[in-house]
Structures are given as C-alpha cells and as structure tokens.
Amino acid sequence: MEKEEILEKSRTENRNRDIYEQEVLKQANAVAVIVMIVLAVIFFAVQIFTGGGENWGIWALVFSVNMTTFWVKYIKIHRRHELVMAIVYTALVLTASGYHIHFLIASASIS
C-alpha cells in the first residue's frame, strides 16, 4: 500500500472526525461515570444511615449507563468482551430495577 492509499483509508475510517476530540470525549465520559458512581454511593449511604431504606433505583440508573455503553460497543465492533459485559450489566440493571420496584410496591399503602 502506498502512502496516499493509507491516508485515504484513514480519512475514510475517521470520516473527518478529530481523533483528539474523540479521545477527550472518551475521557470525559469515563470521568462522568466515576462521578455518577461516587454520588450514587453517597446518596445510597446517606439514605440507609438516615433510616430511609435502600434505593436500588439509583443503582439501576448507574448500571444502565455501562449497560448501554457495552451494548453499543458490541453492536458496533462485535467483540466478545463487550457482549459479556453488556449481559452482566443488563442483569445488574434488571436485578436492581426488580428490587426497587418490589420495595416500592411492598411499602405502598394500597387500600
């Protein structure tokens, strides 16, 4: 392959997207997920220690971000690791959602 062919192939693959901008966006998303997890831990702990019970809905939301990320990555690049992680996070979202809905129904005062 000649230099021009390699450059043309690279341009086609990147579709004129700025690689640096993509890397910054990737890092920003990683930091955002970490901040979300830290806040979820704080809110979960405060709710438990103040007698408010457990809010599994927070964890369903936290896990749903990673679940969605891994499903999109798997659909786009078809790697086994992404599929496994997507399935794991889907199970976590379903479990946390189930607990949250169960506790809401159990604690509701339906007359």
Buried (B, 14 or more C-beta within 10 A) or exposed (E): EEEEEEEEEEEEEEEEEEEEEEEEEEEEEEEEBEEBBEEBEEEBEEBEEEEEEEBBBBBBBBBBBBBBBBBEBBEEEEEEEBBEBBBBBBEBBEBBBEBBEEBEEEEEEEE
